């Protein structure tokens, strides 16, 4: 079993948001994307949200953070398709905003 990790940092107000994408290769690909919030004043970090079961075609993941939400942009097929997921800043209430066909679905996801 081999593990590969990628990290992206995003600073919003006093918080740093960190994406850690972990790919585990056993048979095929099982991918997880974890988002962490780091308080810049205290240095305390906590896992905010984990997106599980991503496909091997989802090679690029970016986040955009507002005062209320974290938007997760998943690019599929070498940027040919885009999915957008929205979660509250505390990681609750994940919603699929746009599916891979470009349709706005606003469908609640299980956490």
C-alpha positions as CSV (number, residue, x, y, z in Angstrom):
1,X,0.0,0.0,0.0
2,X,1.4,3.4,-1.0
3,X,0.2,6.7,0.2
4,X,0.7,10.0,-1.6
5,X,-0.3,13.4,0.0
6,X,-0.8,16.9,-1.4
7,X,-1.4,20.0,0.6
8,X,-2.9,23.4,-0.3
9,X,-3.1,26.3,2.2
10,X,-5.6,29.1,2.1
11,X,-5.7,32.0,4.6
12,X,-9.0,33.6,5.5
13,X,-9.1,36.2,8.3
14,X,-7.4,34.5,11.2
15,X,-7.9,30.9,9.9
16,X,-5.8,28.9,7.5
17,X,-7.6,26.3,5.5
18,X,-5.6,23.3,4.5
19,X,-6.5,20.6,2.0
20,X,-4.8,17.3,2.3
21,X,-5.6,14.9,-0.5
22,X,-4.6,11.4,0.3
23,X,-4.5,8.7,-2.4
24,X,-4.3,5.1,-1.2
25,X,-3.4,2.6,-3.9
26,X,-4.4,-1.0,-3.0
27,X,-6.6,-2.3,-5.8
28,X,-7.5,0.7,-7.9
29,X,-7.7,4.1,-6.2
30,X,-9.4,5.1,-3.1
31,X,-9.1,8.8,-2.6
32,X,-9.9,11.0,0.4
33,X,-9.8,14.8,0.6
34,X,-9.5,16.3,4.1
35,X,-10.0,20.0,4.9
36,X,-8.4,21.4,8.0
37,X,-8.9,24.7,9.7
38,X,-5.9,26.2,11.6
39,X,-6.4,29.1,14.0
40,X,-3.4,31.5,13.3
41,X,-3.6,33.0,16.8
42,X,-3.6,29.7,18.8
43,X,-2.0,27.3,16.3
44,X,-4.8,24.8,17.0
45,X,-5.9,22.8,13.9
46,X,-9.0,20.7,13.5
47,X,-10.4,18.5,10.7
48,X,-13.4,20.3,9.3
49,X,-14.5,18.0,6.5
50,X,-13.6,14.7,4.7
51,X,-14.7,13.9,1.2
52,X,-14.4,10.2,0.6
53,X,-14.5,8.0,-2.4
54,X,-13.3,10.4,-5.0
55,X,-12.6,8.9,-8.5
56,X,-9.1,8.6,-10.0
57,X,-10.2,11.1,-12.6
58,X,-10.5,13.9,-10.0
59,X,-6.9,15.0,-10.2
60,X,-7.3,18.7,-9.1
61,X,-9.2,19.9,-6.0
62,X,-9.4,23.6,-5.0
63,X,-11.3,25.4,-2.2
64,X,-12.8,28.8,-1.9
65,X,-13.9,30.0,1.6
66,X,-16.5,32.7,2.4
67,X,-17.7,33.9,5.8
68,X,-20.3,31.1,5.9
69,X,-19.2,28.3,3.5
70,X,-16.3,26.3,2.1
71,X,-16.7,25.5,-1.6
72,X,-14.8,22.5,-2.9
73,X,-14.1,22.5,-6.7
74,X,-13.3,19.1,-8.1
75,X,-11.9,19.1,-11.7
76,X,-12.5,15.8,-13.5
77,X,-10.9,14.4,-16.7
78,X,-8.0,16.9,-16.9
79,X,-10.2,20.0,-16.3
80,X,-12.9,18.8,-18.8
81,X,-15.6,18.7,-16.1
82,X,-16.2,20.4,-12.8
83,X,-18.2,19.5,-9.7
84,X,-18.8,21.9,-6.9
85,X,-19.6,20.9,-3.3
86,X,-20.5,23.4,-0.5
87,X,-20.2,22.8,3.2
88,X,-20.7,25.0,6.2
89,X,-17.4,26.4,7.7
90,X,-17.7,23.9,10.5
91,X,-18.0,21.0,8.0
92,X,-21.7,20.4,8.4
93,X,-24.4,20.2,5.8
94,X,-22.5,19.2,2.6
95,X,-24.4,20.0,-0.6
96,X,-23.6,19.1,-4.1
97,X,-24.1,22.4,-5.9
98,X,-23.1,21.5,-9.4
99,X,-22.6,18.0,-10.8
100,X,-20.1,16.8,-13.4
101,X,-22.6,17.6,-16.2
102,X,-22.7,21.3,-15.3
103,X,-26.2,21.1,-13.8
104,X,-27.1,22.9,-10.7
105,X,-28.5,20.2,-8.4
106,X,-28.3,21.6,-4.8
107,X,-28.5,18.0,-3.5
108,X,-27.7,17.3,0.2
109,X,-24.9,14.8,0.7
110,X,-24.3,12.4,3.5
111,X,-21.4,13.3,5.7
